Amino acid sequence: MSQLWQWFVDLIEAGLELSRSATGSAGLSIILFTVLVRLVLLPLTFSQMRSMQRMQALQPEVERIQKKYKNNPQKANEAIMQLWRENNVNPAAGCLPLLIQFPILYALFIAFRDFSIGSFLWIPDLGKPDPWFVLPILAGVTTYFQMKTSMTSVQPQQRTMLVLMPAMLTFFAWSFPAGLALYWVTSNIFSIVQQVLMNRRPAPAPAGKGKAGHERGVS
């Protein structure tokens, strides 16, 4: 397992070295590397975003089910799961792209610790924390907007996460290598642009079968 992990870290370092030779800049190499990673994950991310759009389109139906079976949570959950199945919605799909990012982030953390990455703009060493704390702040701000653009409406239970997650990312980026913060900021900007473009597309309509089936179930 350790050999496999070392191979993955070596692959990340090779990717950084290749992008640095292409750009001639340590910072631009991280930005280019981030964009390439996001392009590779694009099909998975696109599927996740479509699934989220379907879930949002089905939210009124979900609320009707919850109201209908407010005294029977098990029945409500069964009806909601059936509705999602009929509309090809996978609630876990939204977590997969983020879970894939975690090994990449940790590999980058190790790579920046062991790899002489160089300087970029105001940062003398991307392997050390940003001395002016610009990137940690940008990490928090872009995380906030990335989360905000992915929500058509902010539910009460989501408001805490909308504040807590950016604050946590800012705190972590404060002491992490600046190169890692640059990767996260670039990835967030990519996500924001992608989400804005996605939001311009009409949301997929609920499947007739699912909607009809639900109306029969709650009428």
Secondary structure, 3 states (H helix, E strand, C coil): CHHHHHHHHHHHHHHHHHHHHHHCCHHHHHHHHHHHHHHHCHHHHHHHHHHHHHHHHCHHHHHHHHHHCCCCHHHHHHHHHHHHHHCCCCHHHHCHHHHHHHHHHHHHHHHHHHCCCCCECCECCCCCCCCCCHHHHHHHHHHHHHHHHCCCCCCHHHHHHHHHHHHHHHHHHHHCCHHHHHHHHHHHHHHHHHHHHHHCCCCCCCCHHHHHHHHHHHC
